[in-house]
Amino acid sequence: MQSLRENILKILRILEREKYLDTFMLAGKISLTRGEVEKLIGFMLSHGYVKIITADSTCNRCLLKNVCPVSKGRDIITVYTITGKGRALLGSR
């Protein structure tokens, strides 16, 4: 069983590499359930390691369309990205 810190670092490394992901995509990349990922993201949001990006336009007009990992066709998506504080935590390992 991995520790909280190990799971946080794993998610931060993925977000640093992938740039923007939702909880479904993150759960698919690591061995955690979507619910577990959502709890970790909540913790990381409260500590400033990640931030929310919400796109509320159609895919064709969305600013994230070239990097969006989320299924096309949704009107509103919520993805997460790493912050400077998250990058600093990765650098302090």
C-alpha positions in Angstrom: 0.0 0.0 0.0 1.4 3.4 -1.0 1.6 6.3 1.4 -0.3 9.5 1.0 2.9 11.3 0.0 3.8 8.7 -2.6 0.3 9.0 -4.2 0.5 12.7 -4.2 3.9 12.7 -5.9 2.7 10.2 -8.4 -0.2 12.4 -9.4 1.9 15.5 -9.5 4.4 13.7 -11.8 1.6 12.7 -14.1 0.2 16.2 -14.2 3.6 17.7 -14.9 4.0 15.4 -17.8 0.4 15.5 -19.2 -0.4 19.1 -18.3 -4.2 18.7 -17.9 -6.2 15.7 -16.8 -9.6 15.0 -15.2 -10.0 12.5 -12.3 -11.2 9.8 -14.7 -8.0 10.0 -16.8 -5.8 10.2 -13.7 -7.4 7.1 -12.2 -6.7 5.3 -15.4 -3.0 6.1 -15.2 -2.5 5.0 -11.6 -3.7 2.1 -9.5 -6.4 4.0 -7.6 -10.1 4.3 -7.9 -11.7 7.5 -9.2 -13.0 8.2 -5.7 -9.5 7.9 -4.2 -8.1 10.2 -6.9 -10.9 12.7 -6.1 -10.0 12.7 -2.4 -6.3 13.2 -3.2 -7.1 16.0 -5.6 -9.2 17.7 -2.9 -6.3 17.5 -0.5 -3.9 18.8 -3.2 -6.2 21.7 -4.1 -6.5 22.7 -0.4 -2.7 22.8 -0.2 -2.2 24.6 -3.5 -0.4 21.8 -5.3 -2.9 21.7 -8.2 -5.5 24.0 -9.6 -8.8 23.6 -11.4 -9.3 24.6 -15.0 -12.9 24.7 -16.2 -13.7 25.0 -19.9 -17.3 25.8 -20.5 -17.5 26.2 -24.2 -17.8 23.7 -27.0 -14.7 21.8 -28.0 -14.2 23.8 -31.2 -14.0 27.1 -29.4 -12.2 25.9 -26.2 -8.7 27.2 -25.5 -7.7 23.7 -24.3 -8.8 21.9 -27.4 -5.2 21.1 -28.6 -4.2 19.5 -25.3 -7.5 18.3 -23.9 -7.4 14.6 -22.8 -11.1 14.5 -22.1 -13.7 13.0 -24.5 -14.8 15.4 -27.1 -18.3 16.8 -27.2 -18.9 17.8 -23.6 -20.0 21.4 -22.9 -18.3 21.7 -19.6 -15.2 19.9 -18.4 -13.1 20.2 -15.3 -9.5 19.3 -15.4 -6.6 19.8 -13.1 -3.1 21.0 -13.6 0.0 21.3 -11.4 0.9 24.6 -9.8 4.3 26.1 -9.0 3.9 24.9 -5.5 3.3 21.4 -6.8 6.4 21.6 -9.0 8.4 22.8 -5.9 7.2 19.8 -4.0 8.4 17.5 -6.8 11.8 19.3 -6.8 12.2 18.8 -3.0 12.0 15.0 -3.2 
